[in-house]
Amino acid sequence: MRCSAGLFRFWERRGHFQEGCAWLERALRGVPETPTAERGWALNALAFLCWRGGDTQRARAAAQQALSVARAAGEPRDVAQALLNLGMIAYVGNAPNLALPYLEESVAEARQGGNVPQLSLALTFLGRTRLWLEGPFDRRARLALDESLDLARAARSVCDGPCVGHAGRSGLGSG
């Protein structure tokens, strides 16, 4: 299960969403359903690959299970990731009103978990969702997007100039 979860970036970056999902699902079936950090991580990886591959229904189920497992395991980073997955699933599903509370809670949990790239991404989607709902002059959207950019720059996961050799330095969950 740990190996499959550790490879999810490989599958995601190469667009092998179905292959990654198949490996993760097989691995998850092969271990007890104990709420561990490893199980939460694997479920979050599965949810991410599912929604990136366009299967939002399967993604939502995996993300909800990941949220339950991460909360039981007491893992703020994984809680933040599950909430971020749920928010992004709603966002790509044209449901910004559903995305907003997930993303707000994800930001709060990401702050607690201390994962800067994850917080930056959660703030980005929170800002984008607020822009969608409230329009371009929403102060909270601007604050979220400014903070996200500041964090990304501080983590060196954004490029302000020519970005040769810079790809892949940030990412969802940075697992």
PAZAPA-4460 file (N, C-alpha, C; in steps of 0.05 Angstrom, whole numbers, plus 32768, in hexadecimal, padded with zeros to 4 digits):
% residues 175
    n_x    n_y    n_z   ca_x   ca_y   ca_z    c_x    c_y    c_z   seq   type   mol
   8011   7FE8   8000   8000   8000   8000   8012   8019   8000     1      M     A
   8027   8019   8010   8039   8030   8011   8046   8035   7FF7     2      R     A
   804F   801F   7FEA   805C   8022   7FCF   8049   802E   7FBB     3      C     A
   8030   8024   7FBA   801C   802E   7FA7   8016   804B   7FAD     4      S     A
   8013   8052   7FC6   800E   806E   7FCD   8026   8080   7FC5     5      A     A
   803E   8075   7FCA   8056   8084   7FC3   805A   8089   7FA5     6      G     A
   804D   8078   7F95   8050   807A   7F78   803A   808B   7F6B     7      L     A
   8028   8096   7F7B   8011   80A4   7F6E   801A   80BC   7F5E     8      F     A
   802F   80CA   7F66   8039   80E0   7F56   8043   80D7   7F3B     9      R     A
   8050   80C0   7F3A   8059   80B4   7F21   8042   80B1   7F0E    10      F     A
   802D   80A4   7F18   8016   809F   7F07   8008   80B9   7EFF    11      W     A
   8006   80CB   7F12   7FF8   80E5   7F0D   8007   80F5   7EF8    12      E     A
   8021   80F8   7EFB   8031   8109   7EE9   8031   80FD   7ECC    13      R     A
   802D   80E3   7ECA   802E   80D7   7EB0   8012   80D2   7EA4    14      R     A
   7FFE   80D9   7EB4   7FE2   80D5   7EAA   7FD8   80B9   7EAC    15      G     A
   7FE5   80A8   7EBB   7FDD   808C   7EBE   7FCA   8089   7ED6    16      H     A
   7FB4   8097   7ED5   7FA1   8098   7EEB   7F94   807D   7EF1    17      F     A
   7F8B   8070   7EDC   7F7E   8056   7EE1   7F91   8041   7EEC    18      Q     A
   7FAA   8041   7EE2   7FBD   802E   7EEC   7FC3   8033   7F0A    19      E     A
   7FC7   804C   7F11   7FCC   8053   7F2C   7FB5   804C   7F3E    20      G     A
   7F9C   8051   7F35   7F85   804A   7F45   7F83   802C   7F49    21      C     A
   7F88   801D   7F34   7F87   8000   7F36   7F9B   7FF5   7F4B    22      A     A
   7FB3   8000   7F4B   7FC7   7FF7   7F5E   7FBF   7FFF   7F7A    23      W     A
   7FB6   8017   7F7E   7FAE   8021   7F98   7F96   8011   7FA3    24      L     A
   7F82   800C   7F92   7F6B   7FFD   7F9B   7F72   7FE0   7FA3    25      E     A
   7F84   7FD5   7F93   7F8D   7FB9   7F9A   7F9C   7FB9   7FB4    26      R     A
   7FAD   7FCD   7FB8   7FBD   7FCE   7FD1   7FAB   7FD3   7FE9    27      A     A
   7F97   7FE5   7FE6   7F85   7FEB   7FFC   7F74   7FD2   8004    28      L     A
   7F6D   7FC2   7FF0   7F5D   7FAA   7FF6   7F6E   7F95   8005    29      R     A
   7F88   7F97   8002   7F9A   7F83   800D   7FA3   7F88   802A    30      G     A
   7F99   7F9E   8036   7FA1   7FA4   8052   7F88   7FA8   8063    31      V     A
   7F8B   7FA5   807D   7F74   7FAA   808E   7F6A   7FC7   808C    32      P     A
   7F51   7FCC   8092   7F46   7FE6   808F   7F4A   7FF7   80A8    33      E     A
   7F60   7FF3   80B5   7F68   8002   80CD   7F6E   801F   80C5    34      T     A
   7F64   8033   80D4   7F6A   804F   80CD   7F86   8057   80D4    35      P     A
   7F98   8052   80C1   7FB5   805A   80C5   7FBC   8071   80B2    36      T     A
   7FD2   807E   80B8   7FDB   8093   80A7   7FE1   8089   808A    37      A     A
   7FEC   8071   8088   7FF2   8065   806E   7FD8   8060   805E    38      E     A
   7FC3   8057   806B   7FAA   8052   805D   7F9E   806D   8054    39      R     A
   7F9F   8081   8065   7F95   809C   805E   7FA4   80A7   8046    40      G     A
   7FBE   80A3   8046   7FCF   80AD   8030   7FC7   809E   8016    41      W     A
   7FC4   8084   8017   7FBD   8074   7FFF   7FA1   807C   7FF5    42      A     A
   7F8E   8080   8007   7F73   8089   7FFF   7F74   80A4   7FF2    43      L     A
   7F84   80B7   7FFD   7F86   80D1   7FF1   7F93   80D0   7FD6    44      N     A
   7FA7   80BF   7FD3   7FB3   80BB   7FB8   7F9F   80B0   7FA4    45      A     A
   7F8F   809D   7FAD   7F7A   8091   7F9C   7F66   80A7   7F94    46      L     A
   7F5D   80B6   7FA8   7F49   80CB   7FA2   7F54   80DF   7F8D    47      A     A
   7F6D   80E7   7F91   7F7A   80FA   7F7F   7F7B   80EF   7F63    48      F     A
   7F85   80D6   7F60   7F87   80CB   7F45   7F6C   80C7   7F38    49      L     A
   7F58   80C0   7F48   7F3D   80BD   7F3D   7F32   80D7   7F32    50      C     A
   7F34   80EC   7F42   7F28   8105   7F38   7F39   8111   7F21    51      W     A
   7F53   810D   7F22   7F64   8116   7F0C   7F5D   8107   7EF2    52      R     A
   7F56   80ED   7EF6   7F4E   80DD   7EDF   7F31   80E0   7ED6    53      G     A
   7F22   80F2   7EE4   7F07   80F8   7EDC   7EF1   80E8   7EEA    54      G     A
   7EF9   80D6   7EFC   7EE5   80C6   7F0A   7EDF   80D2   7F25    55      D     A
   7ECF   80E7   7F25   7ECA   80F6   7F3E   7EB9   80E7   7F52    56      T     A
   7EA8   80D5   7F48   7E98   80C5   7F5B   7EA9   80B3   7F6B    57      Q     A
   7EBB   80A5   7F5E   7ECE   8093   7F6C   7EE1   80A3   7F7E    58      R     A
   7EE9   80BA   7F74   7EFB   80CC   7F83   7EEE   80D6   7F9C    59      A     A
   7ED5   80DE   7F9B   7EC7   80E8   7FB2   7EC5   80D2   7FC8    60      R     A
   7EBF   80BA   7FC0   7EBD   80A4   7FD3   7ED8   809F   7FE1    61      A     A
   7EED   809F   7FD1   7F08   809A   7FDC   7F10   80B1   7FEE    62      A     A
   7F0A   80CA   7FE6   7F11   80E1   7FF7   7F02   80E2   8011    63      A     A
   7EE8   80DA   8010   7ED9   80DA   8029   7EE3   80C4   803C    64      Q     A
   7EEB   80AE   8030   7EF7   8098   8041   7F12   80A2   804C    65      Q     A
   7F22   80AF   803B   7F3C   80BA   8044   7F38   80CE   805B    66      A     A
   7F24   80DE   8059   7F1F   80F2   806E   7F18   80E4   8088    67      L     A
   7F07   80D0   8087   7F00   80C0   809F   7F19   80B3   80AB    68      S     A
   7F29   80A6   809B   7F41   8098   80A4   7F55   80AC   80AF    69      V     A
   7F59   80C2   80A2   7F6D   80D6   80AB   7F65   80E2   80C5    70      A     A
   7F4B   80E8   80C8   7F42   80F3   80E2   7F45   80DF   80F8    71      R     A
   7F3F   80C5   80F3   7F42   80B1   8107   7F5F   80AC   810E    72      A     A
   7F71   80AF   80FB   7F8E   80AB   80FF   7F9B   80C4   810B    73      A     A
   7F8C   80DB   810B   7F97   80F3   8116   7FAD   80FF   8105    74      G     A
   7FA9   80FF   80EB   7FBD   8109   80D8   7FB4   8123   80CA    75      E     A
   7FBB   813B   80D5   7FB1   8154   80C9   7FB8   8157   80AC    76      P     A
   7FD0   814E   80A4   7FD8   8151   8088   7FC5   8141   8076    77      R     A
   7FBF   8128   807E   7FAD   8117   806E   7F90   8121   806F    78      D     A
   7F88   812C   8086   7F6E   8138   8088   7F6C   814F   8074    79      V     A
   7F81   8160   8074   7F81   8177   8061   7F80   816D   8044    80      A     A
   7F8F   8158   803E   7F8F   814E   8023   7F74   8143   801B    81      Q     A
   7F67   8134   802C   7F4C   8129   8026   7F38   8140   8021    82      A     A
   7F39   8154   8032   7F28   816B   802E   7F2E   817A   8014    83      L     A
   7F48   817C   800E   7F50   8189   7FF5   7F46   8178   7FDE    84      L     A
   7F49   815E   7FDF   7F3E   814D   7FC9   7F20   8152   7FC6    85      N     A
   7F11   8151   7FDD   7EF4   8156   7FDB   7EED   8171   7FD0    86      L     A
   7EFC   8185   7FD8   7EF8   81A0   7FCD   7EFE   81A2   7FAF    87      G     A
   7F13   8195   7FA6   7F1B   8195   7F8A   7F07   8185   7F79    88      M     A
   7EFD   816F   7F85   7EE8   815F   7F77   7ECF   8170   7F72    89      I     A
   7EC7   817F   7F87   7EB0   8190   7F84   7EB6   81A7   7F70    90      A     A
   7ECE   81B2   7F72   7ED6   81C8   7F60   7ED5   81BF   7F43    91      Y     A
   7EE2   81A9   7F3C   7EE2   81A0   7F20   7EC6   8196   7F18    92      V     A
   7EB5   8190   7F2B   7E9A   8188   7F25   7E86   819F   7F24    93      G     A
   7E91   81B8   7F22   7E81   81D0   7F20   7E6E   81D4   7F37    94      N     A
   7E78   81CE   7F4F   7E69   81D1   7F68   7E79   81E2   7F7C    95      A     A
   7E7D   81FC   7F75   7E8E   820C   7F87   7E83   820F   7FA3    96      P     A
   7E68   820F   7FA6   7E5C   8211   7FC1   7E62   81F9   7FD2    97      N     A
   7E65   81E2   7FC6   7E6E   81CA   7FD4   7E8C   81CA   7FD9    98      L     A
   7E9B   81D5   7FC7   7EB8   81D5   7FC9   7EC1   81E7   7FE0    99      A     A
   7EB4   81FE   7FE3   7EBD   8212   7FF6   7EC2   8208   8013   100      L     A
   7EAE   81FB   8020   7EB4   81F3   803B   7ECA   81DE   803E   101      P     A
   7ECC   81CC   802A   7EE2   81B9   802A   7EFD   81C7   8028   102      Y     A
   7EFF   81DA   8016   7F18   81E9   8013   7F1F   81FA   802B   103      L     A
   7F0B   8206   8037   7F11   8216   804F   7F1B   8205   8065   104      E     A
   7F0F   81EE   8069   7F19   81DB   807E   7F34   81CF   8076   105      E     A
   7F38   81CB   805D   7F52   81C0   8054   7F69   81D4   805A   106      S     A
   7F64   81ED   8056   7F78   8202   805C   7F7E   8202   807A   107      V     A
   7F69   8200   808B   7F6E   8200   80A8   7F7E   81E7   80B0   108      A     A
   7F77   81D0   80A5   7F86   81B8   80AB   7FA2   81B8   80A0   109      E     A
   7FA6   81C3   8088   7FC0   81C5   807C   7FD3   81D7   808C   110      A     A
   7FC8   81EC   8097   7FD8   81FD   80A9   7FE1   81ED   80C1   111      R     A
   7FD0   81DD   80CC   7FD6   81CC   80E3   7FEB   81B7   80DC   112      Q     A
   7FE8   81AB   80C4   7FFA   8196   80BB   8016   819F   80B2   113      G     A
   8018   81B9   80AC   8032   81C4   80A5   803D   81BD   808A   114      G     A
   802D   81B4   8077   8037   81AE   805D   8032   81C6   804B   115      N     A
   8048   81D5   8045   8045   81EE   8037   803A   81EB   801A   116      V     A
   8044   81D8   800A   8039   81D6   7FEF   801B   81CF   7FF0   117      P     A
   8013   81BE   8003   7FF7   81B6   8006   7FE6   81CF   800E   118      Q     A
   7FF0   81DE   8020   7FE2   81F7   8029   7FE0   820A   8011   119      L     A
   7FF5   820D   8002   7FF5   821F   7FEB   7FE0   8217   7FD7   120      S     A
   7FDE   81FD   7FD2   7FCA   81F3   7FBE   7FAE   81F6   7FC9   121      L     A
   7FAA   81F0   7FE3   7F8F   81F3   7FEE   7F87   8211   7FED   122      A     A
   7F99   8223   7FF3   7F93   8240   7FF1   7F8D   8248   7FD4   123      L     A
   7F9B   823C   7FC1   7F96   8243   7FA5   7F7A   823B   7F9D   124      T     A
   7F72   8223   7FA4   7F57   821A   7F9D   7F41   8229   7FAD   125      F     A
   7F48   8230   7FC6   7F35   8240   7FD5   7F32   825B   7FC8   126      L     A
   7F48   8268   7FC1   7F46   8282   7FB3   7F37   8280   7F99   127      G     A
   7F3D   826C   7F89   7F2F   8269   7F70   7F11   8264   7F74   128      R     A
   7F0A   8255   7F88   7EEE   824F   7F8E   7EE0   8269   7F97   129      T     A
   7EED   8278   7FA8   7EE1   8292   7FB0   7EDE   82A5   7F99   130      R     A
   7EF1   82A5   7F86   7EEE   82B6   7F6E   7ED6   82AD   7F5E   131      L     A
   7ED2   8294   7F5C   7EBC   8289   7F4D   7EA1   8291   7F5A   132      W     A
   7EA0   828F   7F74   7E87   8295   7F82   7E82   82B3   7F86   133      L     A
   7E97   82C2   7F8C   7E94   82DE   7F94   7E9D   82F2   7F80   134      E     A
   7EAC   82E9   7F6C   7EB5   82FC   7F57   7ED1   8306   7F5C   135      G     A
   7EDC   8316   7F49   7EF8   831D   7F4A   7F00   8332   7F5F   136      P     A
   7EED   833D   7F6D   7EF3   8351   7F81   7EF1   8347   7F9E   137      F     A
   7EEE   832C   7FA1   7EEB   8321   7FBB   7F06   8322   7FCA   138      D     A
   7F06   832F   7FE0   7F1F   8334   7FF0   7F2A   8319   7FFA   139      R     A
   7F19   8307   8003   7F22   82EE   800E   7F2F   82DC   7FF8   140      R     A
   7F25   82DE   7FE0   7F31   82D0   7FCA   7F4D   82DA   7FC5   141      A     A
   7F50   82F4   7FC5   7F6A   8301   7FC0   7F7E   82F9   7FD6   142      R     A
   7F75   82FA   7FEF   7F87   82F3   8006   7F90   82D5   8003   143      L     A
   7F7E   82C3   7FFD   7F85   82A7   7FFA   7F99   82A3   7FE3   144      A     A
   7F94   82B0   7FCD   7FA6   82AD   7FB6   7FC1   82BA   7FBB   145      L     A
   7FC1   82D1   7FC8   7FDB   82DE   7FCF   7FEB   82CC   7FE2   146      D     A
   7FDE   82C2   7FF6   7FEC   82B0   8009   7FF6   8297   7FFB   147      E     A
   7FE6   828C   7FEA   7FEF   8274   7FDB   8008   827A   7FCB   148      S     A
   8008   8290   7FBD   801F   8297   7FAD   8038   829C   7FBF   149      L     A
   8034   82AA   7FD5   804B   82AF   7FE7   8056   8294   7FF2   150      D     A
   8045   8282   7FF9   804E   8268   8003   805C   8258   7FED   151      L     A
   8051   8259   7FD5   805E   824B   7FBE   8079   8256   7FB8   152      A     A
   807C   8270   7FB9   8096   827D   7FB5   80A9   8275   7FCB   153      R     A
   80A0   8276   7FE4   80B2   826F   7FFA   80BB   8252   7FF9   154      A     A
   80AA   8241   7FEF   80B0   8224   7FEC   80BF   821F   7FD2   155      A     A
   80C3   8234   7FC2   80D0   8231   7FA8   80C1   821E   7F96   156      R     A
   80A7   821F   7F98   8097   820D   7F87   8087   821D   7F72   157      S     A
   8090   8235   7F6E   8085   8246   7F58   809C   8254   7F4B   158      V     A
   809A   8259   7F32   80B0   8266   7F24   80A6   8281   7F1A   159      C     A
   80B6   8296   7F20   80AF   82B1   7F18   80BD   82B9   7EFE   160      D     A
   80CE   82A8   7EF4   80DC   82AE   7EDB   80DE   8295   7ECA   161      G     A
   80F3   8293   7EBA   80F7   827A   7EAA   80F9   8262   7EBD   162      P     A
   80E9   824E   7EB7   80E7   8237   7ECA   80F4   821E   7EBF   163      C     A
   810A   8220   7EB3   8119   8209   7EA9   8120   81F6   7EC0   164      V     A
   8119   81DD   7EBE   8120   81CA   7ED2   8111   81CD   7EEC   165      G     A
   80FA   81DB   7EEC   80EC   81E1   7F04   80D3   81CF   7F08   166      H     A
   80CB   81C1   7EF4   80B2   81B2   7EF6   80B2   819D   7F0C   167      A     A
   809B   8199   7F18   8098   8183   7F2B   80A1   8189   7F47   168      G     A
   80A6   81A2   7F4E   80B0   81A9   7F68   809B   81AD   7F7D   169      R     A
   8082   81B0   7F75   806D   81B2   7F89   8057   819E   7F81   170      S     A
   8044   819B   7F93   802F   818A   7F8B   801C   8184   7FA2   171      G     A
   8006   8178   7F9A   7FF1   8171   7FAC   7FFB   815D   7FC1   172      L     A
   7FFA   8165   7FD9   8001   8153   7FEF   801E   814D   7FF1   173      G     A
   802F   8153   7FDE   804B   814E   7FDE   8052   8135   7FEE   174      S     A
   8048   811F   7FE6   8049   8106   7FF5   8062   80F7   7FF2   175      G     A
***
